[in-house]
Amino acid sequence: MLSDRVTTPEALRDRLARVIVALAPGRFLRVPVDGVDGVGKTTFADALGAVVAGLGRPVVRASADGFLNRRAIRYRLGRASPEGFYRDTYDLAALRRCLLAPMGPYGGGLHRRAVFDATADGPLPEAWERAPPGAVLVLDGMFLHQPGLRDCWDLSVLLVAPAAITVPRGASRGVGHGSPDPEAPSNRRYVEGQRRYFAECDPAAHASVVVEHSSLAAPRILVWRVPAEAAT
């Protein structure tokens, strides 16, 4: 359903959290928050997870950045390659094996929230956790609606905003890639890599909820497609 209306961050998170809490009680759920660097994924996912937990459903909070490939793989097509950024950022096999499968419908909940230390460019010590029954995995990251991951999600969120907003926003928070100018050579790898993902995978066509997130204070719901049994 197309909603196309402005709301507040609090109202949006509350509405979405209530849908999540009502969906398939008693079993694990996997809910990604997808979007480009600087669109506000981490803040949104943190706040959404807190509201879900406040409504009484356990939450496992994780980031796809805990499943990066090592630098030699991430940059094997060159440090400026948009294709390399899109294809090689994440270790999808480890993400599925250590987090998505354990938190799936046939998993036992024994999972790892992260496997890779980006600073050290090496694996983290193994730290397995047992999710309580009915827990919701809230995962933030990029490229999460690519074909190899789409069947993992029970309900998914896509945050969108133009590069003219996300690149300066990310740079100002220290989570971007240096220059606030989307056209700067240093940003080509990232901006063009994201454009390739959107052109190839059309994540807005697959996300349950699409939010225009140019204004953090006034998000706009573009698409609201929730499972019928969870509609409110």
Residue pairs with C-beta under 8 A, 6 or more apart in sequence:
1 223
1 224
1 225
2 222
2 223
2 224
3 221
3 222
3 223
3 224
4 220
4 221
4 222
5 220
5 221
6 218
6 219
6 220
7 15
7 218
7 219
7 220
7 221
8 217
8 218
8 219
9 44
9 47
9 216
9 217
9 219
12 211
12 219
12 221
13 44
13 47
13 48
13 51
14 51
15 232
16 48
16 157
16 209
17 48
17 51
17 52
17 54
17 55
18 55
18 232
19 155
19 226
19 230
19 231
19 232
20 29
20 31
20 48
20 52
20 57
20 136
20 155
20 230
21 52
21 55
21 56
21 57
22 229
22 230
22 232
23 29
23 154
23 155
23 227
23 229
23 230
24 154
24 229
25 134
26 133
26 134
27 105
27 133
27 134
28 103
28 104
28 105
28 107
28 109
28 131
28 134
28 135
28 136
28 137
29 135
29 136
29 137
29 154
29 155
30 100
30 103
30 104
30 136
30 137
30 139
30 152
30 153
30 154
31 48
31 136
31 137
31 138
31 139
31 153
31 154
31 155
31 156
31 157
32 139
32 140
32 141
32 144
32 145
32 149
32 152
32 153
32 156
32 157
33 41
33 44
33 45
33 48
33 138
33 139
33 140
33 141
33 144
33 157
33 159
34 41
34 141
34 142
34 143
34 144
34 145
34 156
34 157
34 158
34 159
34 203
34 207
35 41
35 142
35 158
35 159
35 160
35 161
35 213
36 142
36 161
36 163
36 166
36 190
36 194
37 142
37 166
37 167
37 170
37 175
37 176
37 177
37 190
37 194
38 161
38 165
38 166
38 167
38 168
38 169
38 170
38 171
38 173
38 175
38 176
39 159
39 160
39 161
39 166
39 169
39 213
40 159
40 161
40 169
40 213
40 216
41 140
41 141
41 142
41 159
42 63
42 140
42 175
43 216
44 140
44 157
44 159
44 213
45 61
45 63
45 138
45 139
45 140
46 61
48 138
48 157
49 59
49 61
49 136
49 138
50 59
52 59
52 136
52 138
53 59
57 134
57 135
57 136
58 131
58 132
58 134
58 135
58 136
59 135
59 136
59 137
59 138
60 103
60 111
60 113
60 129
60 131
60 135
60 136
60 137
60 138
61 113
61 138
62 99
62 113
62 114
62 137
62 138
62 139
62 140
63 114
63 139
63 140
63 141
64 90
64 95
64 139
64 140
64 141
64 142
64 144
65 118
65 141
66 113
66 114
66 115
66 116
66 124
67 90
67 91
67 92
67 94
67 95
67 98
67 99
67 114
67 115
67 116
68 74
68 89
68 90
68 91
68 116
68 118
69 88
69 89
69 90
69 91
69 116
70 116
70 121
70 122
71 121
73 88
73 91
74 84
74 85
74 88
74 89
75 81
75 84
75 88
76 84
76 88
77 83
77 84
77 87
77 88
78 84
79 189
80 185
80 188
80 189
81 189
81 193
82 188
82 189
82 190
82 191
82 192
82 193
82 195
82 196
83 193
83 196
84 189
84 193
85 189
85 190
85 193
85 194
86 143
86 193
86 194
86 196
86 197
89 142
89 143
90 141
90 142
90 143
91 115
91 116
92 148
92 149
94 115
94 116
96 152
98 111
98 112
98 115
99 111
99 112
99 113
99 137
99 139
100 137
100 149
100 152
101 107
102 108
102 109
102 110
102 111
102 131
103 109
103 111
103 131
103 135
103 137
104 152
108 130
109 130
109 131
109 132
109 133
109 135
110 128
110 129
110 130
110 131
111 128
111 129
111 130
111 131
111 137
112 126
112 127
112 128
112 129
113 127
113 129
114 124
115 123
115 124
116 122
116 123
116 124
117 123
117 124
131 137
142 194
142 197
143 149
143 197
143 201
144 153
144 156
144 203
145 156
145 158
145 201
145 203
145 206
145 207
146 197
146 200
146 201
147 201
150 206
153 208
154 227
155 208
155 209
155 226
155 227
155 230
156 206
156 207
156 208
156 209
157 207
157 208
157 209
157 210
157 211
158 203
158 204
158 207
158 209
158 210
158 211
159 211
159 213
160 204
160 210
160 211
160 212
160 213
160 222
161 212
161 213
161 214
162 214
163 182
163 191
163 194
164 182
165 214
167 176
167 179
167 180
167 181
167 182
167 187
167 191
168 176
168 180
168 181
169 176
170 176
170 177
171 177
171 178
171 179
171 180
172 180
176 187
176 190
177 186
177 187
177 189
177 190
178 184
178 186
178 187
179 186
179 187
181 187
182 191
197 203
198 204
204 210
204 222
204 223
207 223
207 225
208 223
208 224
208 225
208 226
208 227
209 221
209 223
209 224
209 225
209 226
210 221
210 222
210 223
211 219
211 220
211 221
211 222
212 219
212 220
212 221
212 222
213 219
226 232
